[in-house]
Amino acid sequence: MPPTYGNGKICYIEVPALDLRRSAEFYQQAFGWQIRQRGDGSTAFDDGVGQVSGTWVLGRPPAGTPGFMIYIMVDSVAATLDQILALGGELVQPIGVDAPEITARFRDPGGNVVGLYQRPTA
């Protein structure tokens, strides 16, 4: 199914990285992102539902402190954090700080702080 197109939709993200391969593997294993090589040789991704794409870029400082925050929706923040930590990510903000929302923040291999969000079940 092709992505939804529309005015105002977030469609593309450039993620600072220190090591393109390591960042791609991290996001693929943690979130199931599809990794692909573009025609220009860059490493690109499509998110877990095929709605947002992007690439990792070298030579940019990481988004290492919360400012403009990106949150990734997951089925379970707790289980995803376990996976992230096993893959070498770092916990920045534990679950519960934004209660009643179920969120957490982590630092990826490139030094970027990224949020996790879990939809409430009831």
C-alpha positions in Angstrom: 0.0 0.0 0.0 1.5 3.4 -0.9 1.9 6.1 1.7 -0.8 8.6 2.3 -0.1 11.9 0.6 -1.5 15.2 1.8 -0.7 18.8 2.7 1.1 19.1 6.0 2.0 15.4 6.3 5.5 14.7 7.7 7.1 12.6 5.0 10.9 12.6 5.2 13.4 12.7 8.1 17.2 13.2 7.9 18.8 11.6 11.0 22.4 12.6 12.0 24.7 9.5 12.4 28.3 8.8 13.3 28.2 5.4 11.6 25.6 4.8 8.9 25.6 1.0 9.1 25.3 1.0 12.9 22.4 3.5 12.9 20.6 1.6 10.1 21.0 -1.7 11.9 19.9 -0.2 15.2 16.6 1.2 13.8 16.0 -1.9 11.8 16.3 -4.2 14.8 14.6 -1.9 17.3 11.6 -0.8 15.2 11.5 -3.0 12.1 12.3 -0.2 9.7 13.0 -1.3 6.1 16.5 -0.4 5.1 17.4 0.3 1.4 20.1 1.7 -0.7 19.0 4.6 -2.9 20.3 5.2 -6.4 22.8 7.7 -5.1 24.3 5.1 -2.7 22.9 6.6 0.4 21.3 4.4 3.1 17.6 5.2 3.4 14.7 3.8 5.5 11.0 3.4 5.5 9.3 3.4 8.9 7.4 0.4 10.2 4.1 1.3 8.5 5.6 2.6 5.2 4.3 6.2 5.8 7.6 8.1 6.5 10.9 7.7 4.8 14.3 9.2 5.4 18.0 8.7 5.5 21.0 8.9 7.8 23.4 11.8 7.3 27.1 12.2 8.3 28.6 15.5 9.3 25.7 17.0 11.2 25.6 17.4 15.0 23.2 15.0 16.7 19.9 16.2 18.2 21.4 15.4 21.6 19.1 17.5 23.8 15.4 17.7 23.6 14.2 20.5 21.4 12.3 19.5 18.3 11.4 16.0 19.4 10.4 13.0 17.2 8.4 10.2 18.9 8.2 6.7 17.5 4.9 4.9 18.2 5.4 1.4 19.5 3.2 -1.4 20.9 5.1 -1.5 24.2 7.4 1.2 25.4 8.8 -1.2 28.1 9.6 -4.0 25.7 11.1 -1.5 23.1 13.3 0.1 25.7 14.6 -3.4 26.6 15.5 -3.9 23.0 17.0 -0.5 22.6 19.3 -1.0 25.6 20.3 -4.4 24.3 21.3 -2.8 21.0 23.5 -0.2 22.8 21.0 2.7 23.1 20.9 4.7 26.2 17.9 5.6 28.4 17.4 9.3 28.7 14.0 9.6 30.2 12.2 6.6 31.9 8.6 5.6 31.5 6.3 7.6 33.8 7.7 11.1 33.5 4.9 12.2 31.2 2.2 10.3 32.9 -0.6 9.6 32.2 1.0 9.4 28.7 3.2 6.3 28.2 6.4 7.7 26.9 10.2 7.4 27.3 13.2 8.9 25.6 16.5 7.2 24.5 19.7 8.2 22.8 20.5 6.4 19.6 24.0 5.3 18.3 24.4 8.7 16.6 23.7 10.6 19.8 20.2 11.7 18.9 17.5 11.9 21.6 14.3 10.2 20.4 11.0 9.6 22.1 8.8 6.5 22.3 5.1 6.6 22.6 2.6 3.9 23.4 -1.1 4.3 22.7 -3.3 3.8 25.7 -5.3 0.5 25.5 -8.6 1.7 27.1 
